[in-house]
Amino acid sequence: MISFVVGRNMGHLGRCISISEKLHQLNLPIQVFAFKESHGYLLDNLQNHIPLNPYKSRKFEDGKQTELLIHDWRSEVTAFRIEGKVDLNTKIVTIYHSDFSLDRNDSTEMREYKQKIQKTANHSNIFLHMNLFPPERSDTNLNCIYIPVPLITRDISMPPEEVKNKLKLQADESFILVQMGGGLGPSRYQQIVKWYEQINALAGRYRFVVAGQLQEEDFQFDKRIIKAPLFPNGKNLVNAASLVISKPGMGILGDCISTGTPLLFLPADDAEREQKIGMLRKILNSDMGTIKEPEEIVTKIEQALAKKNVFQENFSKIPTNGAEVASKIIETAYRIPLSELPKRREELLSLTPFSSYGNKS
């Protein structure tokens, strides 16, 4: 049995759905463990009757039947083996996306964040690391099998016209999507109210749609702002939008890249989100995709709408077939005994399309 442990954040949930469905298509036994708050969303999204279970880290049910354990960045999962929650021969696969290379210019917070990534990876057997650009092969100094993979995103499943119909908009009516994440847990965006107030102030100038969250938002929006329901596949909403304004996050970055939708990131409130801003800046080779102060929001919106082609051209260079790549790597690892994994490292690496590590064609 393959078990996938996932948290509450929308980006993590999206990757879990994409990979779980790919594994099911490969006829592999897959089950998902998640917090109860996200079960409704997952039930609306997981196809093919993939089993969904409540996740409690203190007692991991069915752990002894798990031969391979996947987690999309739940650091406590890497201790399950030594805690006896899974068998000693269970293989642990970690999925993540942020840079973990220490730099002398890193802040204390950034250094601690990168060290946490390294620590979690080192307690895994395989680290599937999402990369926006082909990585240079170098010694990662990790005590695991490091495999870079492309961006993992979901497929579009609803045309823009149908999305707009659900929002009670005309088919030719454009809108700006405001996305603040799932709205649950300690990782909730700290500046959410500040920027909702800025959006409210511009309600008469632009047609805004605020993305639905896992938890109902109690902020009092201007009546001209549309509060979208929680779409089963949020990428459909992104695809229908003319522009997205969002707290920095990997899930929304992936959705915008894969749909070619212009994106404006709001200021970061921690080291992880600072890295996402850095990713967008690197893709665009400018600060065109970032909003730093409320006074510049209108200028940034107008610039992004006018230069949609710049976003699309740069986004089109980023490979987004990570779900297919990751599922093939996981399928291969599932069939290899834990003791044999180190000997089969090059076989696993051959499955990534990045020529510096794997496929040389």
DOSE-643379 format. One record per residue (C-alpha): residue number from 1; z, y, x. Coordinates in steps of 0.25 Angstrom, whole numbers, always signed. Layout:
REM DOSE-643379
[site NUM; [Z; Y; X]]
...
This chain:
REM DOSE-643379
[site 1; [+0; +0; +0]]
[site 2; [-3; +14; +4]]
[site 3; [+7; +25; +0]]
[site 4; [+4; +40; +0]]
[site 5; [+16; +49; +0]]
[site 6; [+13; +64; -4]]
[site 7; [+21; +76; -7]]
[site 8; [+19; +87; -17]]
[site 9; [+9; +97; -11]]
[site 10; [-5; +98; -17]]
[site 11; [-12; +96; -4]]
[site 12; [-5; +83; +0]]
[site 13; [-6; +78; -14]]
[site 14; [-21; +80; -14]]
[site 15; [-23; +73; -1]]
[site 16; [-14; +61; -6]]
[site 17; [-24; +60; -18]]
[site 18; [-36; +61; -10]]
[site 19; [-32; +50; +0]]
[site 20; [-25; +41; -10]]
[site 21; [-38; +40; -19]]
[site 22; [-46; +38; -6]]
[site 23; [-37; +26; -3]]
[site 24; [-38; +21; -17]]
[site 25; [-53; +21; -16]]
[site 26; [-52; +12; -3]]
[site 27; [-44; +2; -12]]
[site 28; [-31; +5; -4]]
[site 29; [-17; +4; -11]]
[site 30; [-12; +18; -12]]
[site 31; [+0; +24; -19]]
[site 32; [+5; +38; -19]]
[site 33; [+20; +43; -18]]
[site 34; [+22; +58; -22]]
[site 35; [+33; +67; -27]]
[site 36; [+35; +66; -42]]
[site 37; [+31; +81; -44]]
[site 38; [+17; +78; -39]]
[site 39; [+15; +65; -47]]
[site 40; [+8; +72; -59]]
[site 41; [-2; +78; -50]]
[site 42; [-5; +65; -42]]
[site 43; [-6; +57; -55]]
[site 44; [-17; +67; -59]]
[site 45; [-24; +65; -46]]
[site 46; [-22; +51; -41]]
[site 47; [-34; +42; -46]]
[site 48; [-35; +27; -47]]
[site 49; [-21; +25; -51]]
[site 50; [-15; +27; -37]]
[site 51; [+0; +24; -38]]
[site 52; [+9; +37; -38]]
[site 53; [+24; +35; -34]]
[site 54; [+36; +45; -33]]
[site 55; [+39; +49; -19]]
[site 56; [+53; +49; -14]]
[site 57; [+55; +49; +1]]
[site 58; [+69; +43; +1]]
[site 59; [+63; +31; -6]]
[site 60; [+49; +27; -4]]
[site 61; [+45; +17; -14]]
[site 62; [+35; +6; -11]]
[site 63; [+36; +10; +4]]
[site 64; [+37; -5; +8]]
[site 65; [+23; -7; +2]]
[site 66; [+17; +5; +9]]
[site 67; [+8; +0; +20]]
[site 68; [+3; +14; +23]]
[site 69; [+10; +27; +19]]
[site 70; [+2; +40; +19]]
[site 71; [+9; +54; +17]]
[site 72; [+3; +68; +16]]
[site 73; [+14; +74; +25]]
[site 74; [+27; +69; +20]]
[site 75; [+35; +69; +33]]
[site 76; [+46; +60; +27]]
[site 77; [+36; +49; +25]]
[site 78; [+34; +46; +40]]
[site 79; [+49; +41; +40]]
[site 80; [+47; +31; +29]]
[site 81; [+44; +20; +39]]
[site 82; [+57; +21; +47]]
[site 83; [+65; +24; +34]]
[site 84; [+60; +10; +29]]
[site 85; [+53; +16; +17]]
[site 86; [+40; +10; +21]]
[site 87; [+37; -3; +30]]
[site 88; [+37; -1; +45]]
[site 89; [+23; -5; +45]]
[site 90; [+19; +6; +35]]
[site 91; [+8; +16; +41]]
[site 92; [+11; +30; +39]]
[site 93; [-1; +40; +37]]
[site 94; [+2; +55; +37]]
[site 95; [-8; +65; +32]]
[site 96; [-7; +80; +36]]
[site 97; [-16; +92; +39]]
[site 98; [-9; +102; +48]]
[site 99; [-10; +105; +63]]
[site 100; [+1; +99; +71]]
[site 101; [-3; +104; +85]]
[site 102; [+9; +112; +91]]
[site 103; [+5; +126; +96]]
[site 104; [+13; +135; +105]]
[site 105; [+10; +146; +95]]
[site 106; [+16; +138; +83]]
[site 107; [+28; +144; +76]]
[site 108; [+41; +136; +75]]
[site 109; [+38; +133; +60]]
[site 110; [+23; +128; +64]]
[site 111; [+28; +120; +76]]
[site 112; [+39; +113; +67]]
[site 113; [+28; +110; +56]]
[site 114; [+18; +104; +67]]
[site 115; [+29; +96; +73]]
[site 116; [+33; +90; +59]]
[site 117; [+18; +86; +57]]
[site 118; [+18; +79; +71]]
[site 119; [+31; +72; +67]]
[site 120; [+26; +67; +54]]
[site 121; [+13; +62; +60]]
[site 122; [+21; +55; +71]]
[site 123; [+28; +47; +61]]
[site 124; [+15; +42; +55]]
[site 125; [+5; +32; +59]]
[site 126; [-7; +40; +55]]
[site 127; [-8; +55; +54]]
[site 128; [-20; +59; +46]]
[site 129; [-22; +74; +50]]
[site 130; [-31; +82; +41]]
[site 131; [-40; +92; +50]]
[site 132; [-49; +103; +45]]
[site 133; [-57; +102; +58]]
[site 134; [-61; +91; +67]]
[site 135; [-49; +90; +77]]
[site 136; [-50; +89; +92]]
[site 137; [-45; +75; +97]]
[site 138; [-32; +77; +105]]
[site 139; [-19; +70; +107]]
[site 140; [-11; +73; +94]]
[site 141; [+2; +68; +101]]
[site 142; [+5; +61; +88]]
[site 143; [+12; +47; +87]]
[site 144; [+2; +43; +76]]
[site 145; [-13; +40; +73]]
[site 146; [-18; +54; +71]]
[site 147; [-31; +55; +63]]
[site 148; [-37; +68; +59]]
[site 149; [-44; +68; +45]]
[site 150; [-52; +78; +37]]
[site 151; [-46; +87; +26]]
[site 152; [-41; +78; +14]]
[site 153; [-45; +84; +1]]
[site 154; [-48; +80; -14]]
[site 155; [-61; +79; -21]]
[site 156; [-66; +89; -31]]
[site 157; [-65; +82; -45]]
[site 158; [-68; +94; -55]]
[site 159; [-79; +104; -55]]
[site 160; [-75; +119; -54]]
[site 161; [-80; +121; -69]]
[site 162; [-70; +111; -74]]
[site 163; [-59; +117; -66]]
[site 164; [-62; +131; -71]]
[site 165; [-63; +126; -86]]
[site 166; [-48; +120; -84]]
[site 167; [-44; +134; -79]]
[site 168; [-51; +140; -91]]
[site 169; [-61; +148; -82]]
[site 170; [-76; +149; -84]]
[site 171; [-84; +140; -75]]
[site 172; [-89; +153; -67]]
[site 173; [-76; +159; -66]]
[site 174; [-70; +160; -52]]
[site 175; [-55; +159; -49]]
[site 176; [-46; +160; -37]]
[site 177; [-36; +148; -35]]
[site 178; [-22; +150; -31]]
[site 179; [-15; +138; -26]]
[site 180; [-1; +137; -21]]
[site 181; [+1; +122; -19]]
[site 182; [+9; +112; -28]]
[site 183; [+21; +121; -29]]
[site 184; [+31; +110; -26]]
[site 185; [+42; +107; -15]]
[site 186; [+47; +115; -3]]
[site 187; [+32; +118; +2]]
[site 188; [+29; +127; -10]]
[site 189; [+22; +139; -5]]
[site 190; [+33; +150; -2]]
[site 191; [+24; +162; -6]]
[site 192; [+19; +157; -19]]
[site 193; [+25; +168; -28]]
[site 194; [+20; +179; -19]]
[site 195; [+6; +175; -19]]
[site 196; [+6; +171; -34]]
[site 197; [+10; +186; -36]]
[site 198; [-2; +191; -28]]
[site 199; [-11; +182; -36]]
[site 200; [-5; +187; -49]]
[site 201; [-8; +202; -45]]
[site 202; [-23; +198; -43]]
[site 203; [-24; +191; -56]]
[site 204; [-33; +202; -62]]
[site 205; [-42; +202; -50]]
[site 206; [-45; +187; -48]]
[site 207; [-45; +174; -57]]
[site 208; [-34; +166; -51]]
[site 209; [-30; +151; -54]]
[site 210; [-17; +146; -49]]
[site 211; [-17; +132; -45]]
[site 212; [-8; +122; -53]]
[site 213; [+4; +116; -45]]
[site 214; [+12; +104; -46]]
[site 215; [+24; +112; -51]]
[site 216; [+21; +123; -62]]
[site 217; [+22; +137; -55]]
[site 218; [+31; +147; -63]]
[site 219; [+25; +160; -57]]
[site 220; [+20; +169; -68]]
[site 221; [+5; +171; -65]]
[site 222; [-3; +182; -71]]
[site 223; [-10; +177; -84]]
[site 224; [-24; +179; -78]]
[site 225; [-21; +168; -67]]
[site 226; [-24; +154; -71]]
[site 227; [-14; +143; -68]]
[site 228; [-22; +131; -66]]
[site 229; [-16; +117; -70]]
[site 230; [-13; +107; -59]]
[site 231; [-27; +102; -56]]
[site 232; [-27; +87; -53]]
[site 233; [-36; +90; -41]]
[site 234; [-33; +104; -36]]
[site 235; [-46; +104; -28]]
[site 236; [-54; +106; -41]]
[site 237; [-47; +119; -43]]
[site 238; [-49; +124; -29]]
[site 239; [-64; +120; -30]]
[site 240; [-66; +128; -42]]
[site 241; [-59; +141; -36]]
[site 242; [-66; +152; -29]]
[site 243; [-54; +154; -20]]
[site 244; [-41; +148; -17]]
[site 245; [-28; +156; -13]]
[site 246; [-17; +146; -9]]
[site 247; [-5; +144; -1]]
[site 248; [-9; +137; +12]]
[site 249; [-11; +122; +10]]
[site 250; [-19; +111; +15]]
[site 251; [-23; +105; +1]]
[site 252; [-29; +118; -4]]
[site 253; [-35; +121; +10]]
[site 254; [-42; +107; +9]]
[site 255; [-46; +110; -6]]
[site 256; [-53; +123; -2]]
[site 257; [-60; +117; +10]]
[site 258; [-66; +106; +3]]
[site 259; [-70; +115; -9]]
[site 260; [-75; +127; -1]]
[site 261; [-65; +136; -9]]
[site 262; [-60; +148; -2]]
[site 263; [-46; +148; +1]]
[site 264; [-35; +159; +4]]
[site 265; [-22; +154; +10]]
[site 266; [-9; +162; +7]]
[site 267; [+1; +164; +18]]
[site 268; [+8; +152; +24]]
[site 269; [+23; +150; +22]]
[site 270; [+25; +139; +32]]
[site 271; [+19; +133; +44]]
[site 272; [+11; +122; +37]]
[site 273; [+4; +133; +28]]
[site 274; [+2; +141; +40]]
[site 275; [-7; +130; +46]]
[site 276; [-15; +129; +33]]
[site 277; [-18; +144; +34]]
[site 278; [-22; +141; +49]]
[site 279; [-32; +130; +44]]
[site 280; [-39; +139; +34]]
[site 281; [-40; +150; +45]]
[site 282; [-46; +140; +55]]
[site 283; [-56; +136; +44]]
[site 284; [-61; +150; +41]]
[site 285; [-59; +155; +55]]
[site 286; [-52; +167; +49]]
[site 287; [-40; +172; +40]]
[site 288; [-50; +173; +28]]
[site 289; [-43; +162; +20]]
[site 290; [-28; +168; +22]]
[site 291; [-20; +178; +14]]
[site 292; [-9; +184; +22]]
[site 293; [-4; +196; +13]]
[site 294; [-5; +199; -2]]
[site 295; [-12; +212; +1]]
[site 296; [-25; +204; +6]]
[site 297; [-26; +194; -5]]
[site 298; [-37; +201; -13]]
[site 299; [-45; +204; +0]]
[site 300; [-44; +189; +4]]
[site 301; [-48; +184; -10]]
[site 302; [-60; +193; -10]]
[site 303; [-64; +189; +5]]
[site 304; [-62; +174; +1]]
[site 305; [-71; +175; -11]]
[site 306; [-82; +182; -4]]
[site 307; [-82; +173; +8]]
[site 308; [-81; +160; +1]]
[site 309; [-93; +154; +9]]
[site 310; [-85; +156; +22]]
[site 311; [-74; +147; +16]]
[site 312; [-84; +137; +11]]
[site 313; [-91; +137; +25]]
[site 314; [-79; +135; +33]]
[site 315; [-72; +125; +23]]
[site 316; [-85; +116; +23]]
[site 317; [-83; +113; +38]]
[site 318; [-70; +105; +35]]
[site 319; [-71; +90; +32]]
[site 320; [-63; +86; +19]]
[site 321; [-65; +71; +19]]
[site 322; [-51; +68; +24]]
[site 323; [-47; +59; +12]]
[site 324; [-58; +49; +15]]
[site 325; [-55; +49; +30]]
[site 326; [-40; +48; +28]]
[site 327; [-41; +37; +17]]
[site 328; [-50; +29; +27]]
[site 329; [-40; +30; +38]]
[site 330; [-28; +26; +29]]
[site 331; [-36; +14; +24]]
[site 332; [-39; +9; +38]]
[site 333; [-24; +12; +42]]
[site 334; [-19; +5; +30]]
[site 335; [-26; -8; +35]]
[site 336; [-20; -7; +49]]
[site 337; [-6; -12; +52]]
[site 338; [+3; -2; +57]]
[site 339; [+4; -8; +71]]
[site 340; [-11; -8; +72]]
[site 341; [-13; +7; +69]]
[site 342; [-12; +12; +83]]
[site 343; [-22; +2; +88]]
[site 344; [-32; +7; +77]]
[site 345; [-30; +21; +79]]
[site 346; [-45; +24; +83]]
[site 347; [-50; +16; +71]]
[site 348; [-42; +25; +62]]
[site 349; [-47; +38; +70]]
[site 350; [-61; +33; +68]]
[site 351; [-60; +36; +53]]
[site 352; [-58; +51; +55]]
[site 353; [-71; +59; +55]]
[site 354; [-66; +69; +66]]
[site 355; [-74; +65; +78]]
[site 356; [-63; +69; +88]]
[site 357; [-54; +58; +82]]
[site 358; [-63; +48; +74]]
[site 359; [-77; +47; +69]]
[site 360; [-86; +50; +81]]
[site 361; [-99; +51; +73]]
